Amino acid sequence: MSASTSTLLIPLHAKYVQSLGESKDDLMYHLTAHLRMNAIYWGLTALCTMNHKDALNREEMIEFVMSCWDDEAGGGFGAHPDHDAHIHSTLSAIQILIMQDALDRVDVDRVVKFILSLQQPSGVFAGDQWGEIDTRFLYCAVNALSLLGRLHELDVEKTVGYVRQCRNFDGGFGAVAGAESHAAMVFVCTATLAILDRLDEIDQEMLGWWLAERQVPSGGLNGRPEKLEDVCYSFWVLSAMAILKKVPWIDSDKLIAFILSAQDTDHGGIADRPGNQADVFHTHFGIAGLSLLGYPGLADLDPVYCMPARVIERMGLRKGWEGLPRKAS
């Protein structure tokens, strides 16, 4: 590995995230409108983790988030102004406003009503009024309700009951009952159970083994057996391992080297794997993975909420999840 990719290029990545909002004349900016709220959350969280939160304008960000309020949906946020409310963009909006100390701008009662209206009789949540179901949406609901201090309004047993249905013989979890195990769904189900204090539902030794098996010879992690490694799984896999205290089960030095090798050393940002184009999604989750591994110079990230640990601690939600011991900055 060359010297240019053996360390995390923090100032360059901060500049990369900062530049994303300046590309409004690019076609790609408009083609990704459906991801805008999520992208702002990814970018802001990456900046907070790199201790460069002020690289983006706070007031502009808050105004954009509030412009995505979908009054007709009864209390959720869309991904972009005039987009329908969705539980994923609603969670991202809540996370952004909390990180920017602006949650007072939200009508919490209406948001909670919107979220709870999406729970199905089986216990799973739909993403929006159109009815697509997924354990990722279930996690979004539980995460959001916890951040809003309204978890007591959730039917916990029904929710946990659906997660239990999604558990597979290999210890992992799928997107819906009967679906194959996938690292992203393992994260959302594990984090959901952590928030609900129901980690007893997990075969922790079996799942720890399944997660450790996601590391391939390059050092990177994949999402399922026989798939290519991808930087984003540095968070999806590590977060679950951190919650289960199994991070030492993988070779962290090789994983760090893999993430760093996927950096764009000219323009900033991190790609899914070396040689590909960087994007804010993989930039965020690559940096998140490095934080969970205790990489020097990065702020501590909470693996359950995927937000700065100091924010979660301040809210009284930090439960002591940890990966490897923090290294000196």
C-alpha positions as CSV (number, residue, x, y, z in Angstrom):
1,M,0.0,0.0,0.0
2,S,1.3,3.4,-0.9
3,A,1.9,6.0,1.8
4,S,-1.0,8.1,0.4
5,T,-3.5,5.4,1.4
6,S,-2.0,4.1,4.6
7,T,-3.8,6.8,6.7
8,L,-7.3,8.2,6.7
9,L,-7.3,11.5,4.7
10,I,-9.6,13.3,7.1
11,P,-9.3,16.9,5.7
12,L,-9.8,15.7,2.1
13,H,-12.9,13.6,3.1
14,A,-14.4,16.6,5.0
15,K,-13.9,18.7,1.9
16,Y,-15.5,16.0,-0.3
17,V,-18.6,15.9,1.9
18,Q,-18.7,19.7,1.9
19,S,-18.6,19.7,-1.9
20,L,-21.6,17.5,-2.4
21,G,-24.1,20.3,-1.8
22,E,-22.4,22.4,-4.4
23,S,-23.1,20.0,-7.3
24,K,-26.8,21.0,-7.9
25,D,-26.1,21.5,-11.6
26,D,-25.1,17.9,-12.0
27,L,-27.6,15.4,-13.3
28,M,-26.6,12.9,-10.6
29,Y,-27.6,15.3,-7.9
30,H,-31.2,15.3,-9.3
31,L,-31.2,11.5,-10.0
32,T,-30.5,10.9,-6.3
33,A,-33.2,13.2,-4.9
34,H,-34.9,10.1,-3.4
35,L,-31.9,9.7,-1.1
36,R,-31.3,13.3,-0.2
37,M,-32.3,13.2,3.4
38,N,-30.4,10.0,4.0
39,A,-27.3,11.4,2.2
40,I,-27.4,14.5,4.5
41,Y,-27.5,12.2,7.5
42,W,-24.6,10.1,6.1
43,G,-22.5,13.2,5.4
44,L,-23.2,14.9,8.7
45,T,-22.5,11.8,10.7
46,A,-19.2,11.2,8.8
47,L,-18.2,14.8,9.5
48,C,-19.1,14.5,13.2
49,T,-17.0,11.3,13.4
50,M,-14.1,13.1,11.8
51,N,-14.6,16.1,14.2
52,H,-15.5,18.4,11.3
53,K,-19.2,19.0,12.0
54,D,-19.0,22.7,11.2
55,A,-18.0,22.0,7.5
56,L,-21.8,22.2,6.7
57,N,-24.0,25.1,7.4
58,R,-26.3,24.2,10.3
59,E,-29.2,26.6,9.5
60,E,-29.3,25.6,5.9
61,M,-29.4,21.9,6.9
62,I,-32.2,22.4,9.4
63,E,-34.3,24.4,6.9
64,F,-33.9,21.7,4.3
65,V,-35.0,19.0,6.7
66,M,-38.1,21.0,7.7
67,S,-38.9,21.6,4.1
68,C,-39.3,17.8,3.7
69,W,-42.1,17.6,6.2
70,D,-45.1,15.8,4.7
71,D,-48.2,17.3,6.3
72,E,-50.5,15.2,4.2
73,A,-49.0,12.0,5.5
74,G,-49.9,13.1,9.0
75,G,-46.4,13.6,10.5
76,G,-43.4,12.1,8.6
77,F,-40.6,13.4,6.5
78,G,-39.9,12.7,2.8
79,A,-36.5,12.4,1.3
80,H,-36.8,15.7,-0.6
81,P,-39.4,18.5,-0.7
82,D,-42.7,17.3,-2.2
83,H,-41.7,13.6,-1.7
84,D,-44.0,11.3,0.3
85,A,-43.1,10.6,3.9
86,H,-41.1,7.4,4.5
87,I,-39.9,5.9,7.7
88,H,-36.3,5.8,6.6
89,S,-36.1,9.5,5.7
90,T,-38.1,10.3,8.9
91,L,-35.4,8.6,11.0
92,S,-32.7,10.4,9.1
93,A,-34.5,13.7,9.7
94,I,-34.7,13.0,13.5
95,Q,-31.1,12.0,13.6
96,I,-30.0,15.1,11.8
97,L,-32.1,17.4,14.0
98,I,-30.7,15.7,17.2
99,M,-27.1,16.1,16.0
100,Q,-27.9,19.8,15.3
101,D,-29.7,20.4,18.6
102,A,-32.9,21.3,16.7
103,L,-35.3,18.6,17.7
104,D,-37.6,21.3,19.1
105,R,-38.6,22.1,15.5
106,V,-40.5,18.8,15.3
107,D,-44.1,18.0,16.2
108,V,-43.1,14.9,18.1
109,D,-46.7,13.7,18.7
110,R,-47.5,13.7,15.0
111,V,-44.2,11.9,14.1
112,V,-44.9,9.2,16.6
113,K,-48.4,8.7,15.3
114,F,-47.0,8.4,11.8
115,I,-44.4,5.8,12.8
116,L,-46.8,3.7,14.9
117,S,-49.4,3.8,12.0
118,L,-46.9,1.8,9.9
119,Q,-46.8,-1.3,12.2
120,Q,-48.5,-4.3,10.6
121,P,-50.4,-7.0,12.5
122,S,-47.4,-9.3,12.2
123,G,-45.2,-6.8,14.1
124,V,-43.1,-5.7,11.1
125,F,-43.2,-2.1,9.9
126,A,-44.0,-0.8,6.4
127,G,-41.8,1.9,5.0
128,D,-44.7,4.1,4.0
129,Q,-48.4,4.1,3.2
130,W,-47.8,1.9,0.2
131,G,-47.0,-1.0,2.4
132,E,-43.5,-2.4,1.6
133,I,-42.3,-4.3,4.6
134,D,-38.7,-5.0,5.8
135,T,-36.8,-5.5,9.0
136,R,-34.9,-2.3,8.1
137,F,-38.1,-0.3,8.5
138,L,-38.7,-2.1,11.8
139,Y,-35.3,-0.9,13.0
140,C,-36.0,2.7,11.8
141,A,-39.2,2.7,13.8
142,V,-37.6,1.4,17.0
143,N,-34.6,3.7,16.6
144,A,-36.7,6.8,16.0
145,L,-39.1,6.1,18.9
146,S,-36.2,5.6,21.2
147,L,-34.6,8.8,20.1
148,L,-37.9,10.6,20.6
149,G,-38.3,9.1,24.1
150,R,-41.5,7.4,23.1
151,L,-40.5,3.7,23.0
152,H,-43.1,3.0,25.7
153,E,-45.8,3.5,23.0
154,L,-44.5,0.6,21.0
155,D,-46.0,-2.9,21.2
156,V,-42.6,-4.5,22.1
157,E,-43.7,-8.1,22.2
158,K,-45.3,-8.0,18.8
159,T,-42.2,-6.2,17.4
160,V,-39.7,-8.7,19.0
161,G,-42.0,-11.6,17.8
162,Y,-41.5,-10.6,14.2
163,V,-37.7,-10.3,14.6
164,R,-37.7,-13.8,16.1
165,Q,-39.5,-15.0,13.0
166,C,-36.6,-13.7,10.8
167,R,-33.9,-15.6,12.7
168,N,-32.3,-18.3,10.6
169,F,-30.6,-21.6,11.4
170,D,-27.2,-20.0,10.9
171,G,-27.9,-17.4,13.6
172,G,-28.4,-14.5,11.2
173,F,-31.5,-12.6,10.2
174,G,-33.3,-11.7,7.0
175,A,-35.3,-8.9,5.5
176,V,-38.6,-10.7,6.1
177,A,-39.6,-13.9,7.7
178,G,-38.1,-16.7,5.6
179,A,-35.5,-14.6,3.8
180,E,-31.8,-15.5,3.8
181,S,-29.4,-14.0,6.4
182,H,-27.8,-10.8,5.3
183,A,-25.3,-8.6,7.2
184,A,-27.4,-5.4,6.9
185,M,-30.5,-7.2,8.3
186,V,-28.3,-8.8,11.0
187,F,-27.4,-5.3,12.1
188,V,-30.9,-3.9,12.1
189,C,-32.3,-6.9,14.0
190,T,-29.4,-7.0,16.5
191,A,-29.6,-3.2,17.1
192,T,-33.4,-3.4,17.5
193,L,-33.1,-6.1,20.1
194,A,-30.3,-4.1,21.8
195,I,-32.6,-1.0,22.1
196,L,-35.4,-3.2,23.4
197,D,-33.1,-5.0,25.9
198,R,-33.9,-8.4,24.2
199,L,-30.5,-9.6,23.1
200,D,-31.4,-12.9,24.7
201,E,-33.3,-13.6,21.5
202,I,-29.9,-14.1,19.7
203,D,-27.7,-17.1,19.6
204,Q,-24.7,-14.9,20.2
205,E,-22.0,-17.5,19.6
206,M,-23.5,-18.7,16.4
207,L,-24.2,-15.2,15.1
208,G,-20.7,-14.1,16.1
209,W,-19.2,-17.0,14.0
210,W,-21.4,-16.1,11.0
211,L,-20.3,-12.5,11.2
212,A,-16.6,-13.4,11.6
213,E,-17.0,-15.5,8.5
214,R,-17.8,-12.4,6.5
215,Q,-14.1,-11.4,6.3
216,V,-12.5,-12.4,3.1
217,P,-8.7,-12.7,2.2
218,S,-8.5,-9.0,1.2
219,G,-9.4,-8.0,4.7
220,G,-12.8,-6.6,3.7
221,L,-16.2,-7.9,4.8
222,N,-19.0,-9.2,2.6
223,G,-22.8,-9.3,3.3
224,R,-23.4,-12.9,2.5
225,P,-21.4,-16.0,1.8
226,E,-19.7,-16.0,-1.7
227,K,-20.3,-12.3,-2.3
228,L,-17.7,-9.6,-2.9
229,E,-16.3,-7.5,-0.1
230,D,-17.7,-4.0,0.3
231,V,-16.7,-1.1,2.5
232,C,-20.2,-0.5,3.8
233,Y,-20.2,-3.9,5.6
234,S,-17.4,-2.5,7.7
235,F,-20.3,-1.0,9.6
236,W,-23.1,-3.5,9.1
237,V,-20.9,-6.4,10.3
238,L,-18.8,-4.5,12.9
239,S,-21.8,-2.8,14.5
240,A,-23.4,-6.2,15.3
241,M,-20.1,-7.6,16.5
242,A,-19.5,-4.6,18.7
243,I,-23.0,-5.0,20.3
244,L,-22.2,-8.7,20.9
245,K,-18.6,-7.8,22.0
246,K,-17.1,-10.1,19.2
247,V,-15.0,-7.5,17.3
248,P,-11.7,-9.3,18.3
249,W,-13.0,-12.3,16.3
250,I,-11.9,-10.6,13.0
251,D,-8.5,-9.3,11.8
252,S,-9.0,-5.6,12.4
253,D,-5.7,-4.5,10.9
254,K,-6.5,-6.1,7.6
255,L,-10.0,-4.5,7.6
256,I,-8.5,-1.1,8.3
257,A,-6.1,-1.5,5.4
258,F,-8.9,-2.5,3.1
259,I,-11.1,0.5,4.0
260,L,-8.1,2.9,3.6
261,S,-7.3,1.3,0.2
262,A,-10.7,2.3,-1.1
263,Q,-10.1,6.1,-0.5
264,D,-10.1,8.5,-3.5
265,T,-6.7,10.2,-2.8
266,D,-7.4,12.9,-5.4
267,H,-10.9,14.2,-4.6
268,G,-11.7,12.6,-1.3
269,G,-14.4,10.1,-0.3
270,I,-14.4,6.3,0.0
271,A,-15.7,3.8,-2.6
272,D,-17.2,0.4,-2.1
273,R,-13.9,-1.2,-3.0
274,P,-10.5,0.0,-4.3
275,G,-10.6,1.5,-7.8
276,N,-14.3,2.4,-7.8
277,Q,-16.0,5.8,-7.6
278,A,-16.4,7.3,-4.1
279,D,-19.8,8.2,-2.8
280,V,-21.2,9.6,0.5
281,F,-22.8,6.3,1.5
282,H,-19.5,4.3,1.5
283,T,-17.6,7.3,2.9
284,H,-19.9,7.4,5.9
285,F,-19.9,3.7,6.6
286,G,-16.2,3.3,5.9
287,I,-15.4,6.0,8.5
288,A,-18.0,4.5,10.8
289,G,-16.3,1.1,10.6
290,L,-12.9,2.7,11.4
291,S,-14.4,4.5,14.4
292,L,-15.7,1.2,15.8
293,L,-12.2,-0.2,15.4
294,G,-10.8,2.7,17.4
295,Y,-8.9,4.3,14.5
296,P,-6.9,7.3,15.8
297,G,-8.4,10.8,15.4
298,L,-12.0,9.7,15.0
299,A,-14.8,10.4,17.5
300,D,-16.5,7.4,19.1
301,L,-19.6,6.2,17.2
302,D,-22.5,4.4,18.9
303,P,-23.0,1.1,17.0
304,V,-26.7,0.8,17.9
305,Y,-27.9,4.2,16.7
306,C,-25.1,5.0,14.2
307,M,-24.7,8.4,15.7
308,P,-21.9,10.1,17.7
309,A,-21.6,8.3,21.0
310,R,-21.4,11.6,23.0
311,V,-24.9,12.5,21.6
312,I,-26.3,9.1,22.6
313,E,-24.7,9.4,26.0
314,R,-26.1,12.8,26.6
315,M,-29.6,11.5,25.8
316,G,-29.1,8.7,28.4
317,L,-29.3,6.0,25.7
318,R,-25.7,4.7,25.7
319,K,-25.6,1.1,27.0
320,G,-21.8,0.5,27.0
321,W,-21.5,-1.3,23.7
322,E,-17.9,-1.4,22.6
323,G,-15.6,-2.8,20.0
324,L,-11.9,-2.8,20.5
325,P,-10.4,-0.4,23.1
326,R,-9.9,3.1,21.8
327,K,-6.5,3.9,20.5
328,A,-4.7,7.1,21.3
329,S,-5.6,10.0,19.0
